[in-house]
Amino acid sequence: MQVAATPLSEPIPSTRSERRRKPLWREQYVLVVAGAALGVLFGALFPAVAVEFKPLADSFISLIKMTIAPLIFLVVVTGIAQVGDMKAVGRIGLKAFVYFEAVTTLCLLISFVVVRWVQPGAGVAHATAQQAETVARYQQAHVGSLSAYIQHMIPESFVGAFATGDVLQVLVLALLCGIGLLLLGDKAAPLRSGMERVTELVFSVVHVVVALAPIGAFGAMAFTVAKFGAATLYALALLVGTAWAMMAFFIFVVLGTICRMAGIRLMDLLRLLRTELLVVLGTSSSETAIPGMMEKLPKAGVGRAVAGLVIPSGYSFNLDGVALTLPLSTIFVAQVYGIELSAGQQLSLFVVMLFTSKGAAGVTGGAFAALAATVVAAGLPAEGLALLLGIDRFMSLARAITNTIGNAVAAIVVAKWDGEFRREDWAQSTAQIQAAS
């Protein structure tokens, strides 16, 4: 099945000579790196001033999040309309779900094995009562029932889904509207054409917002260094180091192997999304990469319907970074308090994590609520979460990068699985990036 060509699915227009004429200092990824480096330097030298720069990062993330809901809605609706077949939409969704669950299960298993082997919580001092007060708001966290989770997926109103910015609710709404367009048949042609033009407008707005990424990265890094200090990097170093090493192994070995099985190279994908990954690294927010992935992956050969369905749903059902850190952090708390979990308790905890790893927010600290829900559900001391607050910022960096790369790989795998991957577009896009490097 071939999807009809649209302006958004055409190959990247820039040529090798055009890319060579562009100075290196004007490349977006270079500017992002420079902004982050200057933020680290400024935060170290002038912490009293730099700590006030957090609004720069927050404003940039808000601007990105502002475009996510309409972008997901438009891309999913037009993508489904182009597929033109209800069976094809259901087939893509089923394949995505199978992939998500398989990879999530693998992530949890890896983390369980690593944390039992390394035992990062052994010998760590218990949280103080004062520290415990800072996590009091998380003690009410709980694991909702399946019926409550399904009910949450349904927006209360058409506008409400966009007002709250809930990715899953917008996705459900987009699926319904896309199916509605399919049922209208030829009568929906003018509407489809108009929505494609609006999609181009939203992408243009995204380009304007992304141009501000160096400023956002500067503000985020300046605040982080000023607020927590360089010495914070050494706090609970074993846990942080274990998390980063585990996620690096997952990215380069597990995802690298999956990419090879799909017939592509992981490094080509990382080069394709290098600007988005640097912005994620600078802001600790995986959601900032959604607009770039929704634009670049279809241009690089991933079917628009696949990208439109897999990427947004992946931010609720395929959070690989969260799945990797949940067992690590939860059992860390148990080890700190000397609690030995039986095999049955660990199995129950594994099942709980299959649910709590879903739907965690993609912004900085969003996974902490999922962690709190898991700790409370496991009956572990909730005050142990206080020990993780100081290092959550550094854990979230690795989580965000892993979530982003994991969802990009998922889109490619499902596209290849469904026959919606254009090899020639992928080769052309990666060749252009290599020529420009």
N, C-alpha and C positions, 0 to 999 in steps of 0.2 A: 504494500500500500504506500503510495507516495502522496505527501501533503503538498497542496498547491503552493507555489512560490509566492511569497509576499515580500514587500520591502524589508521586513524585519528578518527574513530568513535568507537574504542574499549574502554572498561571501563578503568579507571585510573589504571595503573598497580601496584602502590605502595600498600603494605599490611600494616596492622595495626602495626605489629612488626617492619617493616622497618621504618615506620613513627615515632615510639617511639624512635628508636635509633638516630634519627636526633636531635641534640641539639636545644633548643629553639632559641638561639642566631643566628642560621643559617637559621631560617625560613625567607622567603623573606619579609613577612609583618612586622615582628619585625624589620628587618633592615631598612625598609622604614620609620617606625615610629621613629626609633632612628635617622636616617638621618634628618628627618624633625625637630625633637626636638633639635638636635644639631644646625641646621640652625637657628632656632628661638633664641637660646641662643647666638650664634655667632653674629647674626645680631643686637641683643640688646647691646652686650658688645663692639663690634668693628664695628660700622656702616660704618665708612670710608672705611674699607677694604671689608666688606661684600657686599656693594653695587656693587662691581666689580665682584661678583660671579654669576651674571645673566647669563653669557654664559654657565655655567654648566647646568642650567635648560633648556636654549634654545637648547643646543646641544643634550641633552637627548630627548627632544620633537622632534627635527629634525630627530634623529635616529629612533624614533618610527614611525614618519610620513613617513619616507623612506620605511618602510616595508608595509604600509597600502595599497597602490595602487596594488602592485603585489599580496598581500595576498587576497584582496577582489576579484581581477580578477580570481585567481586560484580557490578559494573556491567556487565562484559563478559558474564558468564554469564547474568544476567537479561535483558540486552539481546538476546542471541542467542535466548534462549528465547521472548521476545516476538515476535521476527521470525517464528519458526515455519516458516522455509523455508531449507534449506541453500543453494539457489541464490542467495537474496538475500544471505546472509552472504558467499559467494564473490564476488558482484558488488560489494559494498561494499569488500571487501579489494582487489580488482583496481583499482577506481577510485582508492582511496587510494594504491596503489603507483604508478600512472601519474602522479598529481598530485605525489607526493613526488619522484619522479625528475625530472620536468620542472622543478620549482622548484629542486631541488638543482643541477641542471645550469646553470640560469640564474644562481644565486648564484655558482657557481664562475667562470662566464664574466665576470660583472661584476667580480669581484675580480681576475681575471687582467688585465683591461683597465685597471683603476684602478691597480694596483701597477706596471704597466709605464709608465703615464703619470706618476704622482707620483714614483716611485723613492725611497721613504722611506729605503732603506738606504744610499744614496750618501753618503759622507763620515762615516759613523759609525765610531767606533773599534772595533777587534776586542775580543772578550771576553778577559779576562785568564785566566791559568791557575787563579787562585783562584776566579774566577767559574765556570769550567768544572767545578770539583769539585762545585758545588752541583747540577749537572744530571747527575751521573754515573749516578744511578739510572734516568734516562730513556734512556741510551745503549743499553740492552738492548731498547728498544721495537722492535717489528717489525710488519709487516703480515701478519696471519694469512691462511692460505689460505681459499678459499671453503668447503671441506669442514670445516675447523676452526671456522669461523664458524657454520655450520649446526649442527654438533655442540654448540657452546656454547649454542645456543638451546634445546636440550632439557635440562630439569632432571634431575639424577641421582635425585631423589626428589620426592614430592609436597610434603613439608614443606621440602625444601631450597630450592626456588624462593622461598618466603616468608622463609626464614632469611637468605638472601643479599640479598634485596631487589632481585634482578635483574628490571627491568621487563619485558624481552623474554621471559624464562623464565616469569614469571607470566602474561604475555599468552598464550603458547603453551598453558600449563596451562588457562587460562580458556577458550580456544577449544575445547579438547578436552572440557572439562566442559559447555560450552554445547551442543556438538554432541551430547553424551551425553543431555542433557535433551531435546533435540529428538527423539532416537530413542526415548526413553521414552514420548513422547506424553502422553496424559491422565494416566497414572500419576504423572507428575512434577509435577502441579498443586500438591499440598501442599508439595513441596520448593521450587517456584518462589515460592510465597507466603511461605514461611519465609525464604527468601534475601532477598526484597524487604524484609521487616521488619528483617533483620540489616543490610541496606544503609542503611536509615534510621538505625539505631543508629550505624553507622560515620560517617555524615554528622554526627550529633550530636556525636560525639567530635571530628570535624574542627572544628566550630564552637567547641568549648572550646579547642582548640589554637590556632586562628587568633586567638582573643582575646588571646593572648600575643604576637602579631606586633609590637606597638610595642616590647616589651622586647627581642625578637630584633633588630629594626632598630637599636635604641639600641646594643646590644652590638657588632653588626657594624660600624657606622660609627665608634664610639669606638675600636675596635681598629684599623681601617684607617688612620684619621688618626694615631693614636698610633704605630703601627708604621712606616708609610711616610712620614708627614709630608706636609704640603701641597705641599712642594717637589717631591715625587715626581710630581705631576701634570704637571710640566714636562719630566720625563725622556722622551726620545724622543717629544716632543710631536707631531711630524709623523706618526708611525706611529699613535699613539692618535687624533689628530684625524682622520686619514684613515679609520680604522676606524669611528669614530662617525659621520662624515659619510656614509660608504658605507652603513652600516646604517640611518641615518635616511632616506636616499634609498630604500633597499629597502622600508622599512616604509611610508612615506607615499606613495611613487610606485608601486612595483611592487605591494605588497600592497593599497594604496589602489585601484589600477586593477583588481586581481582582485576586490576587494570590490564595486566598482561593476558589474563584469560579473556578479556574483552577485546584484545587486539590493539591496545593503545599503550602509551608510555605515561606513567604517572608524572614524570618531570615535564612532559609537554603540557599536561593539564595545569600543573603548578605555574608554569610560565604564562599560560593563557590567562590565569586568574591572579597573577602576581599583584596587581594593583589592589584588587579586592582583598586579598589575603593580608597585605600590608596595612590596609585600613582596619581590618578585623584585629590585627595584632596591636595596632595603636589605640583602638577604642575598646577592646575586649568585648565587642558586640558582634556576634555572627550574623545578625539581621542586616548589618550594613552591606553585606555581600549579596543579598538577594537581588537587588536591581541589576547589578553587573552580571550575575550568573544568568538571570532571565533574558538578558540581551546577548551575551557572548556565546553561551552554549548553543542556542538555536543557529547562530551564524556559523558555528564551528561544526555543525552537522547533526546535532540532537534535534529530533522532531519537536516542533513547537508544542504539540499536544502533550508529549511526554514531559518536556521541561515544565510546562504549565501545571501539570498534575503532580509530578514527583517532587520538584523543589519546594513548593509551598507546604505540601503534606509532610515532607521530610523534616521541616522545622517543628513538627509536632510529634512525628512517629519515628524519626531516624536521627536522634541526637546521640551520635556515637560518643562524643566527648563526655556527655552526662552519664551515659551507660558505663563508661570506663571508670569514672570517678566515684560513682555511687557506692559500689562495694568497698572501694579503697577507703573512702572517708567514713562510711558507716562502721566497718569492722575496726578502723582506726580508733573510733570512740570506744568500742567494746574492749579493745586492747588496753586503752588508757585506764579504764576502770577495772581491768583484770577480769572481764566477763568472758567466759569460754562458751561459745555458741556450739550447740550440738549439731550433728549432721541434719537432723530434722528441722531445727531452727534455721540453719543456713539455707535449706531447701525452701522453706516458707519465705525467708527473706528474699531469695532469688525470684520467687513468683511475685512478691510485692514490688520488687524493682522493675519487673517487666511493665508494670503500670505506672509507677512513679517516675520512670525515666521518660515517659511520654508527656508532651505538652509543656515542658519547662520553658520558660521564656528565654529568648535568644539574647537578651541584654545582660549587661554585667550584673552578677549577683542573682540572676533569675533562678539558676540551678540550686541556690542555697535553700529555697523553699521546698524544692523536691527532696533535697537531702534531709531537711527537717522532718518532712512527712515520713520519710523512710525510717529515720531514727526513732520517731515517736511510735510508728507502727511496729517496730521491732522490740519496743519496750525498753530501749536503752536510755540512759540518762540524757535528757534534752540539754542539760547545762554543758555537756561535752561539746556542743556546737560552738560554744564560745572560743574554744581552742582553735577552731577553723576560721573564725572571722578575720583574723589578721592576715591569713595567707590566701583567703578566697580570691583576692584580686589576681594573684599570680596563678592560681589554679584555673581561674576563668579564662585567662589568656590561652592556655593549652586547650581548654574545652571548646572555646569559640573557633579556634583554628581547626580542630578535629571535626567539629560539627559541620563547618563550611566545606572542607575537602570531602568529608563523607557523603554529603548531599550531592555534591558535584559528581562524584563517582557513581552514586546511585542513579542519577539521571542518565548517565552514559550507559550504564549496565542495562537498565530497563529499556532504553532506546535500542541498544544492540539486540537485546532479547526479543523485542517486538518488531524488529526489522525497520525501525525508524531512525537509523543512524546512517548518515551520508558520509562515507569514508573519504570521498574526494574533497568535501568541504573541510573536514578535519585536517587532512594533509595540507591543504592550502593555508588554513589559518595558522597551524603550527609552523609551517615553513616561513610565513611572513613574520611571525614573532621571532623565530631564530635569526632571520636576516636582519631584524631591527635591533637585536641584542648586541 
